[in-house]
């Protein structure tokens, strides 16, 4: 089955643009030409490749085709660069969890941009869900907690992020006057990063909680830590987010045990100099970071 490159590019452009009309404008062709190319792909593969929603999205059958289109675009860029052609700066989409983004990941991007003409698009997502973006072809590489490689990808360990249950002293005195136990953990408000955040619930279950406590949801890394340290609720923080407060006496550790989240770097399994450079930079930044153990 032959899949012409222009049709694959059109499919990826539609997914990126969100509508056929916007994709047509980006590609410099008519909307009817875009529709015809998508229909041709669907006829060739015998499956629907787009959800005709707003915005449009790839179906399960369309996702590997979008990934193929983007992989071919990367390989074409590498080949033309090797031939000395004047090529546009490649666009590299990556997925990373919020805590990695604010602690150690950005220096990796800076080191690549210092030596390569490249632009990045960062998708911030929970470490348990970044691999889904890789599988869908949305990103070329991802920091993820998933050890097993996504189909068509390779994985390597980066280290572990270590979280400790922290509360302000006033909060702990109100909700945990005799220390943490099942009853107090089921009543004391927690702070979650988003609705997919399970760190606090996992810690509570480890210490006997059977029902969920009231929770605040604050989907911004700095503000999340501020909410915990100011006493809105208790939460799992990284060492650099609470150590000064514990030393000053304004914060307390609720227990001696921690929760470690292993992180892995997954990327497309392609022989790409650019992707190799990004991978080397990510590994180096993780190795040099005090945020990972």
GULUMPA-301860 format. One record per residue: x, y, z of N, C-alpha, C in turn. Coordinates in steps of 0.02 Angstrom, whole numbers. Layout:
REM GULUMPA-301860
     n.u     n.v     n.w    ca.u    ca.v    ca.w     c.u     c.v     c.w
       X       Y       Z       X       Y       Z       X       Y       Z
...
This chain:
REM GULUMPA-301860
     n.u     n.v     n.w    ca.u    ca.v    ca.w     c.u     c.v     c.w
      42     -60       0       0       0       0      44      62       0
      35     104     -51      75     164     -57      37     223     -26
      74     262      14      45     322      45      87     382      25
      65     420     -25     104     477     -48     118     527       8
     177     556       5     199     601      58     154     662      65
     129     688       8      87     748      12      22     734      49
      -3     673      42     -64     656      78     -52     648     153
       5     618     171      22     612     241      34     681     272
      68     724     236      80     792     261      14     828     272
     -33     818     227     -97     850     234    -134     826     296
    -131     760     308    -164     733     368    -134     764     431
     -68     767     435     -36     797     494     -53     871     500
     -57     906     443     -73     977     445    -144     989     471
    -190     945     452    -260     952     475    -263     941     551
    -228     890     576    -228     877     648    -197     936     685
    -144     964     658    -111    1021     691    -156    1083     689
    -189    1095     633    -229    1156     625    -296    1152     660
    -323    1092     665    -387    1084     699    -448    1086     654
    -440    1115     594    -494    1117     544    -464    1107     475
    -505    1083     429    -482    1074     360    -469    1141     327
    -510    1191     344    -502    1257     313    -436    1289     334
    -419    1285     398    -357    1314     421    -297    1277     393
    -303    1211     388    -249    1172     358    -239    1191     285
    -294    1202     250    -289    1222     179    -251    1288     173
    -267    1335     218    -232    1399     217    -157    1390     231
    -141    1347     280     -71    1336     297     -33    1303     239
     -67    1259     202     -35    1222     148     -36    1260      81
     -77    1312      77     -83    1349      15    -123    1314     -38
    -171    1273     -17    -215    1238     -64    -287    1251     -44
    -333    1225     -83    -404    1237     -68    -430    1186     -17
    -482    1204      21    -512    1155      67    -536    1092      32
    -560    1098     -30    -583    1039     -66    -524     992     -82
    -465    1021     -95    -406     980    -107    -385     943     -43
    -391     977      13    -376     945      77    -424     886      88
    -489     898      78    -539     846      87    -525     786      42
    -505     801     -21    -492     747     -68    -432     705     -46
    -380     737     -21    -321     700       2    -338     656      62
    -378     682     107    -398     641     166    -441     582     143
    -487     594      97    -529     539      71    -486     486      37
    -435     508       1    -391     461     -34    -354     417      16
    -329     448      70    -295     408     122    -344     357     151
    -404     378     167    -453     333     197    -471     276     150
    -474     291      86    -488     238      37    -429     189      34
    -368     215      39    -309     171      34    -303     125      95
    -316     152     154    -308     111     215    -373      76     234
    -428      96     203    -492      63     218    -520      80     286
    -500     137     314    -523     157     380    -530     233     383
    -572     255     429    -577     327     442    -516     349     481
    -484     403     461    -423     426     494    -433     490     534
    -490     522     526    -503     584     563    -571     582     597
    -573     606     659    -636     622     691    -657     691     666
    -713     696     634    -736     761     607    -768     802     662
    -730     817     712    -754     858     768    -722     927     763
    -736     969     811    -703    1035     814    -669    1042     881
    -601    1040     884    -558    1029     826    -557     957     803
    -536     945     741    -530     876     717    -473     842     754
    -475     776     756    -421     738     788    -413     672     750
    -355     642     757    -342     579     724    -378     522     759
    -404     476     720    -432     415     748    -376     368     768
    -394     312     797    -344     262     814    -306     239     752
    -340     234     696    -307     216     633    -266     273     605
    -287     334     620    -251     392     593    -188     410     631
    -185     392     696    -127     411     737     -61     385     709
     -55     321     690      10     299     663      27     334     597
     -23     356     559      -9     391     497      17     462     511
     -12     494     561      13     560     582      86     553     606
      98     502     646     166     490     670     214     478     612
     193     439     563     234     426     504     249     490     467
     199     532     459     209     596     423     262     638     457
     259     641     522     306     683     559     376     652     560
     379     587     562     444     554     560     477     564     492
     438     560     438     465     571     372     489     643     364
     452     690     393     472     761     390     539     771     426
     548     738     483     611     744     520     669     714     480
     657     655     451     710     623     411     727     664     350
     677     695     319     690     738     261     732     797     281
     716     827     338     756     884     362     829     863     374
     840     806     408     907     783     422     946     771     357
     913     740     308     946     725     245     965     789     207
     919     837     204     934     899     169     988     939     205
     987     938     272    1039     973     310    1107     941     296
    1109     874     292    1172     839     278    1198     856     209
    1153     871     162    1173     889      94    1192     963      88
    1184    1000     142    1202    1070     142    1148    1116     117
    1087    1091     110    1032    1133      88    1014    1184     141
     987    1240     120     963    1291     166     892    1271     188
     888    1240     246     823    1215     269     797    1258     326
     731    1259     333     700    1297     387     715    1263     454
     715    1303     506     727    1275     573     673    1223     589
     693    1163     607     644    1111     622     605    1127     686
     544    1104     688     501    1114     746     497    1048     783
     517    1048     847     523     986     885     472     988     942
     418     950     937     370     946     992     390     891    1042
     388     908    1106     408     862    1160     355     865    1215
     351     812    1254     304     809    1310     343     799    1375
     324     835    1427     361     830    1490     313     846    1548
     324     815    1605     283     829    1663     302     897    1694
     256     926    1730     265     995    1755     325    1001    1801
     335     954    1846     390     960    1894     458     955    1860
     464     913    1810     527     911    1772     537     976    1735
     484    1004    1708     490    1066    1669     516    1123    1711
     495    1127    1774     516    1184    1815     581    1171    1853
     607    1110    1851     667    1095    1890     729    1080    1848
     723    1039    1797     785    1018    1762     781    1015    1687
     722    1018    1657     715    1003    1586     736    1061    1541
     720    1122    1559     733    1179    1515     807    1187    1496
     855    1175    1541     925    1180    1520     943    1134    1461
     909    1078    1455     921    1034    1398     903    1068    1333
     846    1102    1333     824    1137    1272     870    1195    1256
     893    1230    1308     937    1286    1298    1003    1264    1266
    1029    1208    1288    1093    1184    1261    1086    1164    1188
    1029    1135    1169    1018    1117    1099    1011    1180    1056
     971    1228    1080     959    1289    1042    1022    1331    1034
    1071    1322    1079    1133    1360    1074    1175    1339    1015
    1165    1278     991    1207    1252     936    1167    1232     874
    1101    1232     879    1059    1211     822    1002    1262     812
     987    1275     749     929    1316     732     868    1271     739
     831    1278     793     776    1234     807     725    1271     850
     662    1253     842     610    1280     887     577    1221     922
     555    1233     984     524    1180    1024     452    1198    1039
     412    1147    1044     344    1153    1069     336    1103    1126
     324    1129    1187     322    1087    1246     249    1074    1266
     232    1011    1269     166     990    1294     174     969    1367
     146    1008    1412     151     992    1483      94     944    1502
     114     886    1527      65     835    1543      91     792    1600
      47     761    1637      67     716    1691     112     661    1663
     163     641    1704     212     592    1681     180     525    1664
     120     512    1690      86     450    1674      49     453    1608
      45     513    1578       5     522    1518      45     548    1458
     109     567    1469     148     595    1414     159     543    1359
     165     479    1377     177     427    1327     119     423    1277
      60     443    1297       3     442    1251      14     491    1193
      45     548    1208      59     596    1156     112     570    1108
     158     531    1134     209     500    1092     178     448    1046
     134     408    1074     101     356    1035      58     386     979
      26     443     994     -18     475     945      20     512     891
      86     519     898     125     556     850     126     631     862
      97     652     918      95     724     934     165     751     950
     207     709     982     274     730    1002     325     679     977
     388     702     974     444     659     953     477     624    1012
     473     655    1071     504     627    1130     464     648    1191
     471     610    1245     431     624    1305     467     601    1368
     461     640    1421     480     618    1488     419     584    1517
     426     522    1536     368     482    1556     386     436    1613
     336     414    1649     347     363    1701     338     293    1673
     324     288    1608     313     223    1576     379     192    1557
     396     135    1586     459     101    1574     461      67    1505
     406      33    1488     404      -5    1425     397      43    1366
     439      35    1315     436      82    1258     369      80    1222
     346     138    1203     289     143    1158     309     112    1092
     262      83    1056     276      52     992     312     100     946
     369      79     919     408     121     875     454     169     910
     463     160     976     505     206    1015     556     166    1056
     605     201    1082     654     173    1128     652     212    1193
     668     179    1248     664     211    1314     730     204    1351
     747     254    1392     806     250    1434     790     284    1500
     818     259    1557     803     288    1622     836     356    1632
     802     400    1668     828     466    1684     844     475    1758
     809     439    1801     816     448    1873     748     448    1905
     745     468    1968     683     468    2005     671     536    2037
     608     557    2037     589     617    2074     560     595    2141
     587     625    2194     570     603    2262     524     655    2295
     465     632    2316     415     677    2344     404     661    2418
     396     714    2458     383     708    2530     318     743    2547
     279     714    2592     216     745    2613     230     805    2659
     207     863    2638     223     926    2673     159     964    2690
     161     998    2746     106    1042    2765     136    1101    2803
      99    1156    2804     120    1211    2847     112    1189    2920
     150    1219    2964     146    1200    3034      76    1212    3062
      46    1269    3044     -21    1284    3069     -72    1233    3043
     -66    1213    2980    -111    1163    2952    -103    1096    2988
     -40    1076    2999     -27    1012    3032     -54    1012    3104
     -47    1068    3139     -72    1071    3207    -148    1067    3209
    -180    1093    3157    -254    1091    3155    -279    1021    3136
    -250     992    3083    -278     931    3055    -242     868    3078
    -180     873    3099    -142     815    3121    -111     827    3190
    -151     844    3240    -123     860    3306     -87     801    3339
    -106     740    3321     -73     680    3348     -36     641    3294
     -21     675    3238      12     642    3182     -39     615    3133
     -15     588    3078     -60     563    3027     -88     495    3046
    -152     485    3031    -184     420    3039    -241     417    2988
    -276     362    2988    -329     353    2938    -381     408    2941
    -405     423    3001    -458     472    3008    -437     542    2985
    -378     563    3007    -355     630    2989    -341     636    2914
    -314     583    2883    -299     586    2812    -363     586    2770
    -416     559    2796    -479     560    2759    -516     626    2766
    -495     667    2814    -529     730    2826    -489     791    2804
    -423     788    2810    -382     846    2796    -380     861    2721
    -393     923    2701    -392     940    2629    -322     930    2599
    -322     906    2538    -259     897    2501    -258     947    2443
    -199     955    2415    -191     995    2354    -167     949    2299
    -206     943    2245    -186     905    2186    -167     952    2130
    -120     930    2089     -99     972    2032    -153     976    1979
    -184     919    1964    -240     918    1918    -283     857    1935
    -334     845    1896    -380     790    1912    -351     721    1899
    -292     720    1868    -258     656    1857    -204     644    1909
    -192     691    1952    -139     686    2003    -159     635    2056
    -117     583    2065    -133     530    2114     -82     525    2170
     -33     571    2171      21     565    2221      -6     570    2292
     -46     621    2305     -72     630    2373    -116     572    2395
    -159     549    2349    -203     493    2364    -163     429    2378
    -109     419    2340     -67     360    2350     -34     361    2419
     -10     420    2439      21     426    2505     -31     413    2560
     -90     441    2551    -143     432    2602    -162     359    2609
    -169     324    2553    -186     253    2555    -131     213    2589
     -69     231    2576     -13     196    2608     -18     201    2684
     -47     255    2708     -51     265    2780    -122     252    2807
    -160     212    2770    -223     186    2797    -287     217    2773
    -284     272    2736    -346     304    2713    -383     259    2665
    -449     258    2672    -490     217    2628    -537     258    2585
    -551     318    2605    -593     362    2566    -554     425    2549
    -575     459    2495    -539     518    2471    -554     578    2515
    -503     617    2527    -511     679    2565    -534     735    2519
    -560     790    2547    -575     849    2505    -512     873    2471
    -518     896    2410    -457     916    2375    -466     981    2336
    -412    1020    2337    -406    1079    2295    -367    1058    2233
    -382    1087    2176    -346    1073    2114    -315    1137    2089
    -249    1138    2086    -212    1198    2065    -161    1177    2012
    -177    1190    1950    -137    1165    1894     -83    1214    1872
     -42    1234    1918      16    1276    1903      69    1259    1955
     129    1243    1932     179    1214    1976     198    1259    2035
     215    1322    2021     236    1367    2074     178    1380    2122
     118    1389    2095      60    1403    2136      39    1341    2176
      50    1282    2148      36    1220    2184      77    1218    2248
     142    1228    2241     186    1227    2300     168    1282    2349
     149    1341    2323     130    1396    2366      67    1380    2405
      20    1345    2373     -42    1327    2407     -28    1280    2466
      19    1234    2457      38    1188    2511      73    1226    2567
     123    1266    2549     163    1299    2600     124    1354    2637
      72    1380    2604      33    1433    2638     -23    1404    2682
     -35    1337    2677     -83    1306    2721    -151    1292    2692
    -158    1296    2626    -223    1280    2595    -239    1206    2602
    -189    1164    2598    -195    1092    2606    -126    1062    2611
    -122     996    2619     -57     964    2618     -45     933    2549
      19     923    2533      35     895    2467     105     868    2465
     120     832    2411     185     802    2400     230     851    2362
     286     870    2393     331     918    2363     400     889    2352
     437     920    2307     507     902    2294     551     938    2345
     612     912    2358     655     942    2410     665    1017    2403
     678    1042    2344     691    1113    2337     631    1157    2351
     572    1127    2356     511    1166    2367     493    1174    2441
     526    1139    2486     505    1142    2556     562    1144    2606
     623    1130    2587     678    1122    2635     689    1185    2677
     687    1243    2645     699    1305    2683     643    1316    2735
     582    1299    2716     526    1308    2762     530    1261    2821
     552    1199    2810     561    1151    2865     616    1176    2912
     670    1200    2882     726    1226    2923     704    1286    2965
     660    1327    2936     636    1387    2972     581    1371    3021
     552    1312    3016     499    1293    3063     429    1309    3039
     422    1338    2980     355    1355    2955     321    1296    2921
     360    1245    2901     333    1186    2868     354    1124    2907
     315    1070    2898     332    1007    2930     324     950    2880
     366     899    2889     358     837    2852     309     793    2890
     258     769    2854     206     730    2887     227     659    2903
     277     633    2870     302     565    2882     373     560    2857
     407     508    2879     477     498    2857     482     468    2788
     430     431    2767     435     397    2702     419     445    2645
     445     428    2586     435     469    2526     404     426    2471
     383     458    2418     361     423    2357     408     442    2301
     439     392    2272     485     402    2216     450     386    2151
     456     431    2103     426     421    2036     483     413    1986
     493     353    1958     546     344    1908     526     378    1843
     574     409    1811     563     443    1748     605     411    1693
     577     409    1634     611     381    1576     604     430    1517
     654     429    1474     651     467    1412     634     419    1356
     579     433    1322     559     394    1264     559     438    1202
     583     411    1148     588     448    1085     576     400    1027
     561     430     969     553     390     910     617     350     897
     608     289     875     665     246     859     687     259     787
     716     318     777     740     339     711     814     357     716
     849     348     660     918     370     656     918     443     634
     911     488     682     905     560     668     956     598     708
    1003     632     675    1053     672     713    1021     723     759
     967     756     736     935     806     778     904     774     840
     869     719     831     838     686     888     891     656     934
     946     634     906    1002     610     948    1029     667     991
    1035     726     962    1060     784     999    1013     802    1056
     948     803    1043     900     817    1095     903     765    1150
     909     702    1131     913     648    1180     974     655    1224
    1032     669    1194    1093     678    1234    1087     736    1283
    1054     790    1260    1046     848    1304     999     833    1362
     945     797    1349     898     779    1402     932     734    1453
     968     684    1430    1003     639    1476    1054     677    1518
    1091     722    1487    1141     760    1524    1109     805    1576
    1054     837    1558    1021     882    1605     993     842    1664
     966     783    1651     940     741    1705     997     717    1750
    1052     698    1720    1110     673    1759    1138     728    1804
    1137     790    1780    1168     845    1818    1120     877    1868
    1057     857    1867    1007     891    1908    1004     864    1978
     998     909    2026     988     889    2096     916     869    2109
     871     881    2060     801     863    2070     788     789    2061
     836     753    2030     828     682    2019     877     643    2062
     855     585    2086     899     543    2127     908     476    2092
